């Protein structure tokens, strides 16, 4: 884990391998295939000539040559006809076989385009679903960071009702972060400052010892840390550590850092990812956020999306991240 959705040019991805949506000859073509061959230079073409082509659904690997990526994994997606000619199974195989090659070569980071969604005509919404299902199934069993590289947020056609319900919830809850400060400043100028009472200016030193004692008592009653709460919740849900961090779309190394260092403070999106993975209630999620020094805010649209999903018990982090991506908001996890 994790699966990261990015908007980028795949030829510029600095990963161990990028995946090429190739044609059966592997000798270059249009779209992503042509762009990768042009960026890699003639060495890629010469190596591909020695591979003897590739069947639909299969995958082969070459060096990356002039690309930032070390390798190129070439896979041939199906030409979409009507969805009744085995297209889904073949497209799934493209992802499975490409990931199997990446595992065989001990690669840690791989970037995929949306295979078959260009000139091969696979409907984008269906192509996204196949890609995410195949990649997430693989990541539940293996540790790897996989990028799904798209050109536009419009590639994600979230279920109409869900997306519209979330947009309506944002409209109801969102408080503009940029309040009219000029008006507030003007209001404060017209409010004459009140003189401070002498008792305020001169502190009551007779209470100093009792305050100090209370503070000392409080410091000896520090509540559990975020890390401790996370481990407790994993045990209560009868999950393994791996089940939790994979479901949260969080990297294993980051999870271990949190687990082994109770003082470590993760980022807010990571905390929210664990709240989703553990299927917490809204109140439990707020408590977990507080342990890490955060809170849900109605001046933050991403917070409102997560709040809505917690309220409606939508704990599918990949779907939530698709919604956040489509709204140009920071995704959860990683």
N, C-alpha and C positions, 0 to 999 in steps of 0.2 A: 504494500500500500504506500502511497495513495494513487488515486486516479485524479488527474488535474486537467481541467478543461481550459484551454488557452486560445486566444485569438492571435495568430501569428503566421508568418511564412515558414513552412516546415523546413525549407532549405537553410534557415538561419538558426534552427534549434541546436543548442550545444548539449547534446545527449550522447549516450553510447551508440545508439542506432536510431535512424529514422526509417519509417516504413514507406516504401514506394508502391503506390497503386499502379502497377505495371500492366502492360499488355502481354500477351502470351509469348512474344518473341524476346522480351526483356531488353529490346534494343532502343527504347525511347519512343516517345509519342507526344501527345498533347497533354494539357493540364499539368497535374502534379508530376506525372512521369517525365514529361519534357523539361519541366523546371529543375527537377533533381538531376537529370543527365547534363543539362547546361551548367549547373552550378558545380557538379562534381568534376567536370572536365573529361577529356577523351579516355583517360584511364578506366573509367567506369564502363564505358562502351566496350572497350577491348576485353575487359574481364567478363562482361555479360555475354559476349559472343562465344565464350568458351563453355557457357552453362547449358546450352542446348534448349533454351526456352523454359517455360513453366506452365503447368496445367492450372486451370481455374481452381481456386481454393487452396492451392499449395503455396509454398514459400521457399525462397533461396536467398543466400546472404553473400554480399560482396564487401570489399573495403569501401570506405567513404571518400577516398581521394581528396579533392579540394574542399569538401564539405566540412563544416564544424564537427559533424558526427563521425565517429570512428568507423561505423558500418552502415550499410544500407541493406535492409531486408526487403526483398522484392516479393510481392504477392499479387496474384491475378484475381480480381473480383469478378463476380458474375455480371453479365449484361441483363438488365431487368426487362422482363417481358410482361408478365402479369401477376407475378408472385406465386404462380402455381407450377413453376418448373424447377423447383428446388433452389430458388435464389437465396432464401434465408439460410438454408443449411450450408450452401457454398460460401456465403458471406461470413457466416460464423466461423467456418473453417479457416478463412483468411486470417482472422484474428487469432484463432487458436494455434495455427501452425506458425505464425509469425512470433507469437509469444513463446512457443516451445523452442524455436530457434534461439531467441534471446536468452532463454534459460540455459540452453545447451552451451552457449558461449559466455555464460556467467555475466551477462549484461545487467546493469542496475537501473538504467534509465532508457526508455524507449518512447518515441513519439510517432503517433499514427495520424494520417489524414482520415477523412471520412470516406472510406473505400467505396467505390462504385457509385458515389453520389453525383459525379460529374457527367461526362459524356456517356457513361454506362447507364444512366437514367434511373438509378435506384432512388425512390422517394426519400428525401432527406430525413423526415421524421422517423421513417421506418429504419433507415440506415443508422441513425443515432441510437435507436433502441437496440438494434443488433450489436452495435459496437460496445455500448455500455454493458449490456448483459454478458457478452463474451469476456470483456476485460475484467469486470468485477468478479465473475466466477473464477477466473484465473488468479486474481489477487487475493481471494479468500484462502487460497492454498499456497501462495508464494509471495515472497517479499520482493517487490520491484516498484519503481515509480514509473507510471505510464501517463503520458500526455496524449490528450485527444485534441488535435490542432484543427481549428476551424477558422474560416475567413470572416464569418459574420455571426452575431448572436441570433440572427434569424434562423440559423440551422436548427435551433431548438424550438419546436412547436409544442410547448407545454399544453397539457389538456386544458381546453378552453375554460371550463368552469373553474378549475383550480386556479389558473392564472388570473382570471377575472376576479375571483373571490379574494385573492391576495391583494390585488391592486386596489380593490374597494376597501379592504381592511387598512391598507396603508393610507388611503385618502382619509379614512375616519380617524386614524390614530396619529398620523405624522404631525409633529410640531416643528415648524420651520426652524432649523438650527440658527439661521441668520435673522434673529428678531430685529425689529426696528429699534436699533440702539440709539439712533438720533433722537427718537421720541422719548425713550427712557432717560437719556441724558438731559433733555430739555425739562422733563418732569422733575428730575432730581435738582436741577438748578433753581427751580421755583419753590422748592421745599427748604425753608430756613433750617439750618442745623440747630438742634436743641442743645442747650448747655448741659454739660455733664455734672451730675451731682457730686458733691464732695466725697460721698461714700464710695463712688465709683473710682474717683481719682486716687483715693487712699485705700489700698487693700486692707482687709481685716486679717492681720497676721496671727490672730488667735486661732484661726481655723487651719493654719498651714500644716501643723503636725497631723491633723486628722485627714487632710487631703492627701498628704504624702503616704500615710498608712493605707488609705483606700487605693491609691495608685499601685502601691506595692502588692496589695492583695490581687488586684486585677491582672497585673503582669504575671502572677503565678497561676492564673486561671485562663491562660490562652486556649482558645478553642482549637479543634483539629484543623490541620492545614488542608489546602486543596488536594494535595497528593494523598493524604490520609483518607479524605472523604471519597476520592475516586476509587481507591483500593477497597474501601468498605462497601461502596455501592456495587462494584464488580462482584464481590463475594455475595452480597445480598441477592443479586440477580442470577447467581450461580453461573456466571460466565467465566471463561478463561481470559487471561490477559490478551491473548492473540485475537480472540473473538471480539473483544471490546475495541482494541485499537484498529482492527481491520474494519469493523462496522462504523467506526468514527472517521474512517478515511485519514487516519493519522499514521505517520511513519513510525516503524518499530523503534528506531533509535531515539526519536523524540519521546515516545512513551516511556522507554527505559530511563531517560533523563528525568522525567517527572517522577517516576516510581522510586528511583534510587536517591532522589534529593528532595526531601519534604519541603525545603525552603524555596525550591524552584517555582517561578511564576510563569506559566505558559501564557500565550496570547489569548485574547478574547475569543477569536474564532475557533481556537483549539478547545477551549472550555465548552463552548456551545456544541461543538462536534461530539464531545463526550456526553453531554446532556442528551443529545439526540440518540446516540448509540445505546445509552443506558435506558432509554425510553422513560425519562423522568417526567414528572408532572411539572407544570409551570412554576409552582412554588419551590419544588426541589431544584429546578434549574436555576432559579434566582438565588437559592442558598449556595449552590455550587459556584455560581459566578461571584458571589460575595466572598467566598473563600480565597478567590484569586484576585480580589480587589476590583471587580467589575460589577456592573448592573445593566439590566435591560433599560433602554431609553427610547422614548417615542420621538426623539429628535434624530434617531438613527434608523434608516429604512431597513437595513439588514436585520437589526434587532426586531423590528416589527414583523418581518417575514418569519423569523424563527419563532417569535412569540405566537404567531398565528398557527404555525405547524405544531407547536407544543400543545396549544389549546385544542386543536383538532386531531391530535395524536397521529400526525403524519411523521413517522420516524425514518423515512427513506432519505438518507443523506444525499444520495446521488441526485434524486429528483429535486431536493431542496437546493442543491448547488446549481442545477440547471436553471432553476428559477432565479437565483441570485445572479448567475452569469447573464441571463437574458435582461435583467434589470441593471446591469453594469455595477453590481455590488460585489463585495469581497466574499468569496466562498468559504465554507467551513472546512476545518481539518488541516491536513498537511503537517 
